[in-house]
Amino acid sequence: MSAAPPHLDDLPSFQTLDGSLIRELAGPSWTLARHQSLAEATVAPGAQTAQHHHARTEEIYYFVAGSGRMRLGEESFAVRAGHCVVIPPGTRHQLFNDDARMPLILLCCCAPAYSDEDTVIAGS
């Protein structure tokens, strides 16, 4: 790892299996993090993620911009900047950005670190 960490604006983005756009801030594949990952996730205006769960991974979502709705298990509730949601392993979840103008942006911490292999899309 270099002396100065990369800036978020310099990080490449990729799409996860649930459809969100991710920029990984820390993770085992390229930082000293070994058991967790931290990423910025974006759900585009008017978009939603696929309903899914992670068999092993616990997630923490901290919303930093925008507003929308979250489905967590059988519950559904509004989320906006400043909300924090803990998602236990095995819990189905989904995000909805009902705003047609602004992205819904959150920080997502995963332990163990995020992997596509631990993502199960509902109905698959």
Helices and strands as residue ranges (DSSP letters): G 8-10, E 14-15, E 21-26, E 37-43, E 52-54, E 58-65, E 67-72, E 75-80, E 84-87, E 93-96, E 104-111, G 116-118, E 119-121
